[in-house]
Amino acid sequence: DLISAVSSGITQDEYDKLSQIAPTLAQSADYIDFGTPWQETTLRIGAAVGKSAEAEVLVSRVDGLFADARTRNPQFEGKNIVVAYNYGESRTYGYYTAQDTRARFFTDLGFVIPAELLEIAGDSFYADISTERIDLFDQDVLVFLGLQWAEGGRDAIENDPLISQLDAVRDGRVVFIPAEYDDALQYGTVLSLEYALEGILPELEAALPEPDAGA
């Protein structure tokens, strides 16, 4: 009855074909491919199924959870973060931009993706990075996602000389996201984001505590 492609890279040709099957919600041109915010996705689907009011309530509730997390963690505001991944036998490293659902979770908490990394990625929601520029990962907080796809998993990343030399790693400002929370970030829904906050927020607070937390 309905085809939802509100957060995809759907082309005009694909849209035309799908529309012959059922009414199709395509991604807005306001965002890069696969870059629609979860709020917009929820509201558009809610409107399409005649549940706009319910969708607005859900969005408001989850937005409130993020606002509360920011209030309780003012130390997050404006801090640079890298939302990184690793894959393949060649140990390729990369990162997600602020337009990606996973990275947007962290920017919604007040973190910032460094401008240089955004420039490298251009119009893409992610980018691989050469080992010569792994220094760009040395930010206030370094987060690794997709551990299930990394050859050797977390241990291999932690023991990689390129990564272990970073100040963020030496100082304990690195967070490794377990697969179940990684899935929650990828789906990026009003249901999964609450679950992600419950599991990931304590890890971020440990990596970047409030300055007077020790007192």
MDTraj code that builds the backbone (N, CA, C; nanometers):
import mdtraj as md
import numpy as np

residues = "ASP LEU ILE SER ALA VAL SER SER GLY ILE THR GLN ASP GLU TYR ASP LYS LEU SER GLN ILE ALA PRO THR LEU ALA GLN SER ALA ASP TYR ILE ASP PHE GLY THR PRO TRP GLN GLU THR THR LEU ARG ILE GLY ALA ALA VAL GLY LYS SER ALA GLU ALA GLU VAL LEU VAL SER ARG VAL ASP GLY LEU PHE ALA ASP ALA ARG THR ARG ASN PRO GLN PHE GLU GLY LYS ASN ILE VAL VAL ALA TYR ASN TYR GLY GLU SER ARG THR TYR GLY TYR TYR THR ALA GLN ASP THR ARG ALA ARG PHE PHE THR ASP LEU GLY PHE VAL ILE PRO ALA GLU LEU LEU GLU ILE ALA GLY ASP SER PHE TYR ALA ASP ILE SER THR GLU ARG ILE ASP LEU PHE ASP GLN ASP VAL LEU VAL PHE LEU GLY LEU GLN TRP ALA GLU GLY GLY ARG ASP ALA ILE GLU ASN ASP PRO LEU ILE SER GLN LEU ASP ALA VAL ARG ASP GLY ARG VAL VAL PHE ILE PRO ALA GLU TYR ASP ASP ALA LEU GLN TYR GLY THR VAL LEU SER LEU GLU TYR ALA LEU GLU GLY ILE LEU PRO GLU LEU GLU ALA ALA LEU PRO GLU PRO ASP ALA GLY ALA".split()
xyz = np.array([
    [0.0814, -0.1216, 0.0000],
    [0.0000, 0.0000, 0.0000],
    [0.0849, 0.1269, 0.0000],
    [0.2056, 0.1181, 0.0518],
    [0.2931, 0.2358, 0.0612],
    [0.4380, 0.1913, 0.0535],
    [0.5173, 0.2625, -0.0226],
    [0.6618, 0.2370, -0.0296],
    [0.7337, 0.3568, 0.0300],
    [0.8140, 0.3307, 0.1318],
    [0.8881, 0.4381, 0.1976],
    [1.0344, 0.4358, 0.1542],
    [1.0786, 0.5473, 0.0977],
    [1.2192, 0.5637, 0.0594],
    [1.2658, 0.7007, 0.1054],
    [1.2203, 0.7397, 0.2243],
    [1.2431, 0.8771, 0.2704],
    [1.3860, 0.9021, 0.3175],
    [1.4639, 0.7969, 0.3365],
    [1.6033, 0.8165, 0.3777],
    [1.6961, 0.7320, 0.2915],
    [1.6716, 0.7351, 0.1624],
    [1.7482, 0.6516, 0.0695],
    [1.8153, 0.7381, -0.0366],
    [1.8862, 0.6709, -0.1264],
    [1.9462, 0.7408, -0.2392],
    [1.8669, 0.7132, -0.3662],
    [1.7372, 0.7056, -0.3538],
    [1.6504, 0.6694, -0.4659],
    [1.6682, 0.7661, -0.5832],
    [1.6743, 0.7091, -0.7032],
    [1.6868, 0.7897, -0.8244],
    [1.5487, 0.8172, -0.8831],
    [1.5429, 0.9088, -0.9795],
    [1.4159, 0.9387, -1.0437],
    [1.3613, 0.8156, -1.1148],
    [1.4499, 0.7393, -1.1797],
    [1.4066, 0.6177, -1.2498],
    [1.3496, 0.5158, -1.1520],
    [1.4144, 0.4993, -1.0380],
    [1.3643, 0.4057, -0.9369],
    [1.2312, 0.4534, -0.8808],
    [1.2197, 0.5837, -0.8607],
    [1.0952, 0.6384, -0.8092],
    [0.9807, 0.6133, -0.9075],
    [1.0068, 0.6355, -1.0359],
    [0.9035, 0.6142, -1.1380],
    [0.8566, 0.4692, -1.1401],
    [0.9497, 0.3759, -1.1278],
    [0.9146, 0.2340, -1.1291],
    [0.8362, 0.1955, -1.0035],
    [0.8821, 0.2399, -0.8885],
    [0.8153, 0.2052, -0.7636],
    [0.6764, 0.2664, -0.7550],
    [0.6620, 0.3856, -0.8107],
    [0.5324, 0.4542, -0.8058],
    [0.4255, 0.3806, -0.8852],
    [0.4679, 0.2938, -0.9766],
    [0.3714, 0.2140, -1.0513],
    [0.3153, 0.1006, -0.9650],
    [0.3867, 0.0698, -0.8552],
    [0.3431, -0.0370, -0.7657],
    [0.2526, 0.0183, -0.6558],
    [0.2963, 0.1291, -0.5943],
    [0.2213, 0.1888, -0.4832],
    [0.2704, 0.3314, -0.4628],
    [0.1923, 0.4147, -0.3935],
    [0.2405, 0.5497, -0.3611],
    [0.3770, 0.5411, -0.2932],
    [0.4701, 0.6231, -0.3368],
    [0.6086, 0.6146, -0.2903],
    [0.6550, 0.7463, -0.2294],
    [0.7094, 0.7376, -0.1094],
    [0.7682, 0.8543, -0.0436],
    [0.9171, 0.8567, -0.0756],
    [0.9592, 0.9553, -0.1512],
    [1.1002, 0.9669, -0.1868],
    [1.1720, 1.0603, -0.0911],
    [1.3024, 1.0501, -0.0908],
    [1.3811, 1.1399, -0.0065],
    [1.3723, 1.2822, -0.0597],
    [1.3684, 1.3772, 0.0325],
    [1.3640, 1.5180, -0.0052],
    [1.4983, 1.5626, -0.0611],
    [1.4944, 1.6551, -0.1549],
    [1.6170, 1.7113, -0.2118],
    [1.6879, 1.8039, -0.1142],
    [1.6272, 1.8262, 0.0014],
    [1.6881, 1.9123, 0.1025],
    [1.8075, 1.8471, 0.1700],
    [1.8229, 1.7150, 0.1517],
    [1.9300, 1.6426, 0.2196],
    [2.0086, 1.5585, 0.1203],
    [2.1329, 1.5251, 0.1572],
    [2.2128, 1.4382, 0.0731],
    [2.1531, 1.2981, 0.0766],
    [2.1904, 1.2141, -0.0205],
    [2.1418, 1.0770, -0.0233],
    [2.1695, 1.0080, 0.1099],
    [2.0691, 0.9418, 0.1619],
    [2.0750, 0.8685, 0.2888],
    [2.0955, 0.9629, 0.4079],
    [2.0646, 1.0902, 0.3921],
    [2.0931, 1.1863, 0.4977],
    [1.9721, 1.2522, 0.5613],
    [1.8537, 1.1973, 0.5427],
    [1.7344, 1.2582, 0.6018],
    [1.7339, 1.2416, 0.7535],
    [1.7156, 1.3490, 0.8294],
    [1.7113, 1.3376, 0.9757],
    [1.5959, 1.2487, 1.0219],
    [1.6149, 1.1853, 1.1342],
    [1.5119, 1.0940, 1.1849],
    [1.3820, 1.1680, 1.2142],
    [1.3908, 1.2939, 1.2549],
    [1.2684, 1.3704, 1.2828],
    [1.1838, 1.3843, 1.1557],
    [1.2508, 1.4213, 1.0459],
    [1.1819, 1.4381, 0.9184],
    [1.1236, 1.3058, 0.8703],
    [1.1997, 1.2004, 0.8833],
    [1.1523, 1.0675, 0.8426],
    [1.0258, 1.0282, 0.9185],
    [1.0283, 1.0471, 1.0488],
    [0.9136, 1.0099, 1.1323],
    [0.7893, 1.0907, 1.0961],
    [0.8063, 1.2215, 1.0793],
    [0.6923, 1.3077, 1.0495],
    [0.6331, 1.2782, 0.9118],
    [0.7175, 1.2517, 0.8138],
    [0.6663, 1.2245, 0.6796],
    [0.5930, 1.0917, 0.6732],
    [0.6476, 0.9898, 0.7395],
    [0.5787, 0.8605, 0.7413],
    [0.4501, 0.8713, 0.8221],
    [0.4565, 0.9463, 0.9312],
    [0.3359, 0.9664, 1.0116],
    [0.2246, 1.0303, 0.9308],
    [0.2600, 1.1313, 0.8521],
    [0.1597, 1.1979, 0.7683],
    [0.1056, 1.1031, 0.6627],
    [0.1935, 1.0191, 0.6064],
    [0.1526, 0.9279, 0.4986],
    [0.0541, 0.8226, 0.5467],
    [0.0643, 0.7842, 0.6749],
    [-0.0263, 0.6805, 0.7258],
    [-0.1363, 0.7401, 0.8129],
    [-0.1537, 0.8712, 0.8053],
    [-0.2625, 0.9358, 0.8771],
    [-0.2428, 0.9448, 1.0272],
    [-0.1164, 0.9510, 1.0710],
    [-0.0880, 0.9573, 1.2144],
    [0.0090, 1.0716, 1.2450],
    [-0.0175, 1.1870, 1.1876],
    [0.0704, 1.3024, 1.2071],
    [0.0815, 1.3419, 1.3543],
    [-0.0303, 1.3443, 1.4234],
    [-0.0295, 1.3850, 1.5641],
    [0.0557, 1.2906, 1.6477],
    [0.0391, 1.1616, 1.6244],
    [0.1176, 1.0629, 1.6992],
    [0.2663, 1.0770, 1.6686],
    [0.2987, 1.1016, 1.5410],
    [0.4389, 1.1173, 1.5004],
    [0.5014, 1.2389, 1.5677],
    [0.4253, 1.3473, 1.5752],
    [0.4763, 1.4694, 1.6393],
    [0.5042, 1.4461, 1.7878],
    [0.4184, 1.3699, 1.8536],
    [0.4393, 1.3389, 1.9948],
    [0.5672, 1.2579, 2.0138],
    [0.5874, 1.1593, 1.9272],
    [0.7061, 1.0746, 1.9381],
    [0.8334, 1.1551, 1.9140],
    [0.8321, 1.2395, 1.8125],
    [0.9491, 1.3220, 1.7822],
    [0.9794, 1.4158, 1.8984],
    [0.8760, 1.4774, 1.9515],
    [0.8942, 1.5691, 2.0634],
    [0.9527, 1.4969, 2.1844],
    [0.9064, 1.3756, 2.2073],
    [0.9546, 1.2996, 2.3231],
    [1.1030, 1.2673, 2.3088],
    [1.1432, 1.2181, 2.1937],
    [1.2841, 1.1806, 2.1743],
    [1.3724, 1.3042, 2.1686],
    [1.3249, 1.4109, 2.1051],
    [1.3995, 1.5375, 2.1084],
    [1.4227, 1.5816, 2.2529],
    [1.3221, 1.5591, 2.3375],
    [1.3339, 1.5943, 2.4782],
    [1.4406, 1.5126, 2.5496],
    [1.4529, 1.3853, 2.5106],
    [1.5560, 1.3004, 2.5701],
    [1.6953, 1.3517, 2.5356],
    [1.7125, 1.3946, 2.4106],
    [1.8421, 1.4500, 2.3699],
    [1.8686, 1.5828, 2.4411],
    [1.7659, 1.6658, 2.4527],
    [1.7819, 1.7936, 2.5209],
    [1.8214, 1.7724, 2.6666],
    [1.7604, 1.6742, 2.7304],
    [1.7934, 1.6438, 2.8697],
    [1.9376, 1.5948, 2.8814],
    [1.9799, 1.5118, 2.7848],
    [2.1176, 1.4616, 2.7867],
    [2.2178, 1.5751, 2.7683],
    [2.1848, 1.6712, 2.6822],
    [2.2735, 1.7871, 2.6635],
    [2.2807, 1.8722, 2.7899],
    [2.1675, 1.8904, 2.8549],
    [2.1639, 1.9689, 2.9779],
    [2.2498, 1.9050, 3.0862],
    [2.2430, 1.7725, 3.0947],
    [2.3187, 1.7011, 3.1979],
    [2.4664, 1.6870, 3.1633],
    [2.5003, 1.7138, 3.0367],
    [2.6391, 1.6982, 2.9920],
    [2.6847, 1.8191, 2.9110],
    [2.6950, 1.9340, 2.9745],
    [2.7374, 2.0541, 2.9015],
    [2.8783, 2.0423, 2.8442],
    [2.9563, 1.9491, 2.8961],
    [3.0931, 1.9312, 2.8459],
    [3.0969, 1.8777, 2.7032],
    [2.9845, 1.8252, 2.6528],
    [2.9791, 1.7755, 2.5152],
    [2.9752, 1.8892, 2.4130],
    [2.9176, 2.0026, 2.4525],
    [2.8887, 2.1102, 2.3581],
    [3.0154, 2.1614, 2.2885],
    [3.0131, 2.1518, 2.1547],
    [3.1215, 2.2053, 2.0741],
    [3.2467, 2.1204, 2.0683],
    [3.2479, 2.0051, 2.1366],
    [3.3661, 1.9197, 2.1339],
    [3.3715, 1.8426, 2.0016],
    [3.4915, 1.8295, 1.9467],
    [3.5101, 1.7586, 1.8204],
    [3.5024, 1.6081, 1.8411],
    [3.4311, 1.5422, 1.7525],
    [3.4156, 1.3976, 1.7609],
    [3.4371, 1.3356, 1.6237],
    [3.4943, 1.2165, 1.6207],
    [3.5056, 1.1382, 1.4979],
    [3.4262, 1.0103, 1.5175],
    [3.3333, 0.9841, 1.4292],
    [3.2524, 0.8622, 1.4328],
    [3.3096, 0.7707, 1.3261],
    [3.3966, 0.6798, 1.3668],
    [3.4822, 0.6060, 1.2746],
    [3.4382, 0.4611, 1.2565],
    [3.4932, 0.3992, 1.1530],
    [3.4724, 0.2569, 1.1269],
    [3.6006, 0.1985, 1.0698],
    [3.6078, 0.0659, 1.0676],
    [3.7213, -0.0062, 1.0119],
    [3.6686, -0.1321, 0.9455],
    [3.7232, -0.1669, 0.8314],
    [3.6748, -0.2876, 0.7644],
    [3.7833, -0.3453, 0.6742],
    [3.7660, -0.4722, 0.6421],
    [3.8517, -0.5392, 0.5447],
    [3.9864, -0.5832, 0.5985],
    [4.0483, -0.6767, 0.5260],
    [4.1790, -0.7270, 0.5655],
    [4.2863, -0.6191, 0.5570],
    [4.2636, -0.5196, 0.4735],
    [4.3612, -0.4116, 0.4586],
    [4.3490, -0.3081, 0.5706],
    [4.2508, -0.3296, 0.6613],
    [4.2294, -0.2411, 0.7755],
    [4.2073, -0.0975, 0.7301],
    [4.1091, -0.0803, 0.6455],
    [4.0729, 0.0524, 0.5973],
    [3.9923, 0.1260, 0.7036],
    [4.0293, 0.2519, 0.7277],
    [3.9578, 0.3350, 0.8237],
    [3.8772, 0.4421, 0.7509],
    [3.7665, 0.4777, 0.8118],
    [3.6836, 0.5832, 0.7566],
    [3.5968, 0.6429, 0.8658],
    [3.5067, 0.7322, 0.8268],
    [3.4240, 0.8013, 0.9251],
    [3.2937, 0.8456, 0.8608],
    [3.1962, 0.8789, 0.9456],
    [3.0668, 0.9285, 0.9007],
    [3.0583, 1.0787, 0.9234],
    [2.9857, 1.1458, 0.8363],
    [2.9719, 1.2906, 0.8473],
    [2.8471, 1.3264, 0.9280],
    [2.8277, 1.4544, 0.9478],
    [2.7141, 1.5021, 1.0266],
    [2.5810, 1.4760, 0.9571],
    [2.5826, 1.4374, 0.8280],
    [2.4594, 1.4080, 0.7561],
    [2.4172, 1.2620, 0.7688],
    [2.4997, 1.1823, 0.8339],
    [2.4684, 1.0409, 0.8512],
    [2.3867, 1.0198, 0.9775],
    [2.2960, 0.9225, 0.9739],
    [2.2102, 0.8947, 1.0888],
    [2.2912, 0.8630, 1.2134],
    [2.3978, 0.7832, 1.1975],
    [2.4784, 0.7441, 1.3132],
    [2.5530, 0.8626, 1.3715],
    [2.6156, 0.9427, 1.2863],
    [2.6903, 1.0579, 1.3356],
    [2.5969, 1.1649, 1.3908],
    [2.4773, 1.1768, 1.3322],
    [2.3826, 1.2789, 1.3792],
    [2.3410, 1.2527, 1.5237],
    [2.3440, 1.1281, 1.5651],
    [2.3155, 1.0956, 1.7050],
    [2.4086, 1.1745, 1.7971],
    [2.5352, 1.1829, 1.7602],
    [2.6340, 1.2500, 1.8445],
    [2.6269, 1.4020, 1.8297],
    [2.5982, 1.4505, 1.7109],
    [2.5831, 1.5953, 1.6962],
    [2.4568, 1.6436, 1.7674],
    [2.3555, 1.5582, 1.7765],
    [2.2352, 1.5935, 1.8520],
    [2.2643, 1.6059, 2.0014],
    [2.3767, 1.5504, 2.0442],
    [2.4173, 1.5608, 2.1839],
    [2.5092, 1.6811, 2.2069],
    [2.5405, 1.7546, 2.0999],
    [2.6225, 1.8741, 2.1137],
    [2.7606, 1.8637, 2.0530],
    [2.8010, 1.7434, 2.0113],
    [2.9329, 1.7250, 1.9513],
    [2.9382, 1.7842, 1.8104],
    [3.0587, 1.8023, 1.7593],
    [3.0795, 1.8613, 1.6272],
    [3.1737, 1.7726, 1.5461],
    [3.1403, 1.7492, 1.4206],
    [3.2310, 1.6792, 1.3298],
    [3.3309, 1.7829, 1.2768],
    [3.4614, 1.7601, 1.2873],
    [3.5601, 1.8583, 1.2427],
    [3.5399, 1.9004, 1.0972],
    [3.5554, 2.0288, 1.0721],
    [3.5307, 2.0846, 0.9390],
    [3.6181, 2.0193, 0.8326],
    [3.7412, 1.9859, 0.8666],
    [3.8310, 1.9260, 0.7679],
    [3.7799, 1.7907, 0.7212],
    [3.7206, 1.7145, 0.8111],
    [3.6655, 1.5850, 0.7733],
    [3.5413, 1.6019, 0.6864],
    [3.4608, 1.7029, 0.7152],
    [3.3429, 1.7294, 0.6326],
    [3.3853, 1.7706, 0.4923],
    [3.4913, 1.8463, 0.4835],
    [3.5393, 1.8918, 0.3525],
    [3.5893, 1.7746, 0.2698],
    [3.6586, 1.6813, 0.3341],
    [3.7093, 1.5636, 0.2627],
    [3.5938, 1.4801, 0.2079],
    [3.4878, 1.4627, 0.2871],
    [3.3744, 1.3791, 0.2465],
    [3.2894, 1.4439, 0.1385],
    [3.2878, 1.5766, 0.1335],
    [3.2077, 1.6451, 0.0320],
    [3.0594, 1.6182, 0.0483],
    [2.9954, 1.5707, -0.0596],
    [2.8514, 1.5458, -0.0575],
    [2.8149, 1.4047, -0.0124],
    [2.9124, 1.3300, 0.0354],
    [2.8862, 1.1939, 0.0804],
    [2.8645, 1.1918, 0.2309],
    [2.7923, 1.0912, 0.2789],
    [2.7669, 1.0801, 0.4222],
    [2.8795, 1.0070, 0.4944],
    [2.9803, 0.9635, 0.4196],
    [3.0945, 0.8945, 0.4804],
    [3.2171, 0.9148, 0.3919],
    [3.3339, 0.8771, 0.4437],
    [3.4559, 0.8832, 0.3633],
    [3.5611, 0.7924, 0.4256],
    [3.6352, 0.7225, 0.3411],
    [3.7523, 0.6501, 0.3885],
    [3.8665, 0.7498, 0.4033],
    [3.9652, 0.7140, 0.4825],
    [4.0767, 0.8042, 0.5058],
    [4.2075, 0.7262, 0.4944],
    [4.3085, 0.7890, 0.4382],
    [4.4370, 0.7219, 0.4218],
    [4.5068, 0.7101, 0.5566],
    [4.5923, 0.6099, 0.5685],
    [4.6636, 0.5911, 0.6941],
    [4.7547, 0.7100, 0.7236],
    [4.7966, 0.7809, 0.6191],
    [4.8826, 0.8983, 0.6397],
    [4.8094, 1.0114, 0.7114],
    [4.6766, 1.0102, 0.7071],
    [4.5996, 1.1169, 0.7719],
    [4.5179, 1.0663, 0.8905],
    [4.5643, 0.9564, 0.9498],
    [4.4927, 0.9036, 1.0650],
    [4.4996, 1.0011, 1.1823],
    [4.5907, 1.0988, 1.1734],
    [4.6007, 1.2007, 1.2783],
    [4.4710, 1.2813, 1.2910],
    [4.3921, 1.2838, 1.1823],
    [4.2647, 1.3557, 1.1872],
    [4.1650, 1.2898, 1.2828],
    [4.1925, 1.1660, 1.3213],
    [4.1078, 1.0960, 1.4178],
    [4.1372, 1.1399, 1.5607],
    [4.2444, 1.2138, 1.5810],
    [4.2846, 1.2531, 1.7154],
    [4.2079, 1.3772, 1.7590],
    [4.0832, 1.3568, 1.8011],
    [3.9939, 1.4651, 1.8396],
    [3.9553, 1.4509, 1.9872],
    [3.8629, 1.5332, 2.0316],
    [3.8227, 1.5280, 2.1728],
    [3.7674, 1.3909, 2.2107],
    [3.6902, 1.3323, 2.1200],
    [3.6359, 1.1984, 2.1416],
    [3.6435, 1.1211, 2.0103],
    [3.6819, 0.9948, 2.0197],
    [3.6876, 0.9064, 1.9036],
    [3.5940, 0.7890, 1.9288],
    [3.4990, 0.7695, 1.8386],
    [3.4002, 0.6616, 1.8511],
    [3.4186, 0.5634, 1.7363],
    [3.4177, 0.4359, 1.7664],
    [3.4247, 0.3332, 1.6626],
    [3.2931, 0.2564, 1.6566],
    [3.2353, 0.2521, 1.5363],
    [3.1139, 0.1762, 1.5092],
    [3.1477, 0.0560, 1.4206],
    [3.0485, -0.0292, 1.4001],
    [3.0635, -0.1404, 1.3058],
    [3.1735, -0.2373, 1.3425],
    [3.1914, -0.2637, 1.4704],
    [3.2974, -0.3547, 1.5130],
    [3.2791, -0.4949, 1.4554],
    [3.1539, -0.5306, 1.4247],
    [3.1271, -0.6624, 1.3688],
    [3.1833, -0.6788, 1.2282],
    [3.2161, -0.5665, 1.1642],
    [3.2713, -0.5721, 1.0290],
    [3.4234, -0.5541, 1.0272],
    [3.4800, -0.5211, 1.1410],
    [3.6245, -0.4981, 1.1495],
    [3.6985, -0.6306, 1.1633],
    [3.7978, -0.6520, 1.0815],
    [3.8780, -0.7736, 1.0884],
    [3.9472, -0.7783, 1.2253],
    [3.9118, -0.8788, 1.3058],
    [3.9715, -0.8888, 1.4389],
    [3.8975, -0.8114, 1.5449],
    [3.7930, -0.7366, 1.5055],
    [3.7092, -0.6653, 1.6009],
    [3.7808, -0.5577, 1.6804],
    [3.7290, -0.5327, 1.7988],
    [3.7807, -0.4250, 1.8837],
    [3.9284, -0.4440, 1.9175],
    [3.9681, -0.5685, 1.9487],
    [4.1071, -0.5929, 1.9884],
    [4.2047, -0.5503, 1.8797],
    [4.1710, -0.5807, 1.7553],
    [4.2603, -0.5467, 1.6449],
    [4.2742, -0.3957, 1.6299],
    [4.1648, -0.3243, 1.6493],
    [4.1701, -0.1777, 1.6390],
    [4.2534, -0.1198, 1.7532],
    [4.2292, -0.1669, 1.8735],
    [4.3021, -0.1150, 1.9894],
    [4.4516, -0.1422, 1.9788],
    [4.4878, -0.2537, 1.9157],
    [4.6285, -0.2910, 1.9044],
    [4.6949, -0.2397, 1.7774],
    [4.6197, -0.1714, 1.6939],
    [4.6765, -0.1133, 1.5728],
    [4.7681, 0.0026, 1.6133],
    [4.8969, -0.0022, 1.5773],
    [4.9898, 0.1045, 1.6158],
    [4.9442, 0.2431, 1.5710],
    [4.8746, 0.2490, 1.4576],
    [4.8263, 0.3781, 1.4092],
    [4.7236, 0.4385, 1.5036],
    [4.6410, 0.3526, 1.5636],
    [4.5347, 0.3995, 1.6522],
    [4.5852, 0.4172, 1.7946],
    [4.6644, 0.3223, 1.8418],
    [4.7097, 0.3273, 1.9811],
    [4.7982, 0.4476, 2.0106],
    [4.8565, 0.5084, 1.9077],
    [4.9426, 0.6251, 1.9289],
    [4.8635, 0.7546, 1.9480],
    [4.7356, 0.7533, 1.9149],
    [4.6550, 0.8744, 1.9230],
    [4.6335, 0.9150, 2.0686],
    [4.6404, 1.0448, 2.0947],
    [4.6187, 1.0941, 2.2309],
    [4.4796, 1.0574, 2.2819],
    [4.3811, 1.0616, 2.1926],
    [4.2443, 1.0284, 2.2337],
    [4.2370, 0.8867, 2.2896],
    [4.3145, 0.7953, 2.2320],
    [4.3163, 0.6572, 2.2789],
    [4.3971, 0.6469, 2.4077],
    [4.5130, 0.7081, 2.4099],
    [4.5978, 0.7037, 2.5290],
    [4.5278, 0.7622, 2.6512],
    [4.4475, 0.8658, 2.6282],
    [4.3805, 0.9341, 2.7391],
    [4.2453, 0.8726, 2.7740],
    [4.2047, 0.7668, 2.7036],
    [4.0776, 0.7021, 2.7338],
    [3.9570, 0.7735, 2.6777],
    [3.9781, 0.8573, 2.5751],
    [3.8672, 0.9304, 2.5144],
    [3.8190, 0.8604, 2.3874],
    [3.8154, 0.7285, 2.3942],
    [3.7687, 0.6487, 2.2812],
    [3.6550, 0.5599, 2.3293],
    [3.5529, 0.5464, 2.2446],
    [3.4346, 0.4662, 2.2777],
    [3.4127, 0.3636, 2.1672],
    [3.3970, 0.2379, 2.2057],
    [3.3680, 0.1300, 2.1114],
    [3.2218, 0.0899, 2.1287],
    [3.1456, 0.1002, 2.0208],
    [3.0005, 0.0755, 2.0279],
    [2.9693, -0.0715, 1.9989],
    [2.9067, -0.1437, 2.0927],
    [2.8685, -0.2831, 2.0687],
    [2.7675, -0.2935, 1.9538],
    [2.7595, -0.4115, 1.8955],
    [2.6783, -0.4326, 1.7757],
    [2.5318, -0.3960, 1.7968],
    [2.4757, -0.4269, 1.9162],
    [2.3333, -0.4003, 1.9365],
    [2.3032, -0.2506, 1.9351],
    [2.3947, -0.1701, 1.9858],
    [2.3736, -0.0260, 1.9829],
    [2.4104, 0.0314, 1.8466],
    [2.5020, -0.0343, 1.7787],
    [2.5348, 0.0052, 1.6424],
    [2.4118, -0.0076, 1.5535],
    [2.3385, -0.1169, 1.5695],
    [2.2149, -0.1362, 1.4931],
    [2.1137, -0.0266, 1.5268],
    [2.1040, 0.0066, 1.6547],
    [2.0094, 0.1100, 1.6968],
    [2.0419, 0.2439, 1.6314],
    [2.1707, 0.2743, 1.6180],
    [2.2108, 0.3992, 1.5530],
    [2.1794, 0.3961, 1.4044],
    [2.2037, 0.2834, 1.3395],
    [2.1785, 0.2739, 1.1958],
    [2.0311, 0.2919, 1.1641],
    [1.9449, 0.2287, 1.2437],
    [1.8015, 0.2416, 1.2174],
    [1.7543, 0.3830, 1.2462],
    [1.8058, 0.4418, 1.3517],
    [1.7777, 0.5821, 1.3809],
    [1.6298, 0.6160, 1.3878],
    [1.5529, 0.5378, 1.4641],
    [1.4093, 0.5629, 1.4760],
    [1.3758, 0.6134, 1.6152],
    [1.2521, 0.6563, 1.6334],
    [1.2091, 0.7034, 1.7657],
    [1.2113, 0.5912, 1.8686],
    [1.2138, 0.4681, 1.8225],
    [1.2260, 0.3550, 1.9143],
    [1.3722, 0.3230, 1.9435],
    [1.4536, 0.3138, 1.8394],
    [1.5915, 0.2696, 1.8589],
    [1.6806, 0.3765, 1.9205],
    [1.6507, 0.5040, 1.8969],
    [1.7364, 0.6101, 1.9495],
    [1.7301, 0.6176, 2.1020],
    [1.6132, 0.5933, 2.1587],
    [1.6030, 0.5916, 2.3041],
    [1.6888, 0.4792, 2.3614],
    [1.6841, 0.3644, 2.2963],
    [1.7659, 0.2503, 2.3380],
    [1.9143, 0.2845, 2.3248],
    [1.9520, 0.3515, 2.2154],
    [2.0918, 0.3894, 2.1944],
    [2.1394, 0.4871, 2.3013],
    [2.0544, 0.5819, 2.3362],
    [2.0914, 0.6780, 2.4409],
    [2.1205, 0.6073, 2.5731],
    [2.0366, 0.5116, 2.6080],
    [2.0540, 0.4405, 2.7343],
    [2.1876, 0.3677, 2.7405],
    [2.2310, 0.3133, 2.6271],
    [2.3536, 0.2344, 2.6269],
    [2.4801, 0.3133, 2.5984],
    [2.4704, 0.4164, 2.5147],
    [2.5900, 0.4868, 2.4688],
    [2.6238, 0.6077, 2.5551],
    [2.5229, 0.6752, 2.6075],
    [2.5474, 0.7969, 2.6851],
    [2.6430, 0.7738, 2.8028],
    [2.6271, 0.6666, 2.8807],
    [2.7227, 0.6443, 2.9902],
    [2.8668, 0.6288, 2.9409],
    [2.8851, 0.5697, 2.8236],
    [3.0196, 0.5532, 2.7689],
    [3.0799, 0.6880, 2.7304],
    [2.9984, 0.7745, 2.6735],
    [3.0456, 0.9081, 2.6363],
    [3.0794, 0.9902, 2.7609],
    [2.9970, 0.9755, 2.8637],
    [3.0209, 1.0485, 2.9888],
    [3.1506, 1.0026, 3.0551],
    [3.1815, 0.8742, 3.0409],
    [3.3065, 0.8231, 3.0972],
    [3.4278, 0.8718, 3.0176],
    [3.4105, 0.8820, 2.8850],
    [3.5205, 0.9261, 2.7998],
    [3.5453, 1.0756, 2.8118],
    [3.4377, 1.1511, 2.8375],
    [3.4499, 1.2970, 2.8470],
    [3.3656, 1.3448, 2.9654],
    [3.4145, 1.3248, 3.0871],
    [3.3368, 1.3642, 3.2053],
    [3.3346, 1.5151, 3.2237],
    [3.2426, 1.5610, 3.3060],
    [3.2403, 1.7021, 3.3407],
    [3.3689, 1.7384, 3.4140],
    [3.4215, 1.8608, 3.3923],
    [3.5490, 1.8998, 3.4553],
    [3.5526, 1.8816, 3.6052],
    [3.4399, 1.9041, 3.6734],
    [3.4383, 1.8940, 3.8187],
    [3.3791, 1.7620, 3.8672],
    [3.3671, 1.6641, 3.7773],
    [3.3039, 1.5371, 3.8149],
    [3.3831, 1.4679, 3.9253],
    [3.5162, 1.4841, 3.9224],
    [3.5983, 1.4204, 4.0233],
    [3.5721, 1.4751, 4.1623],
    [3.5399, 1.6048, 4.1685],
    [3.5124, 1.6648, 4.2989],
    [3.3830, 1.6110, 4.3566],
])
top = md.Topology()
chain = top.add_chain()
for i, resn in enumerate(residues, 1):
    res = top.add_residue(resn, chain, resSeq=i)
    for name in ("N", "CA", "C"):
        top.add_atom(name, md.element.get_by_symbol(name[0]), res)
traj = md.Trajectory(xyz[None], top)
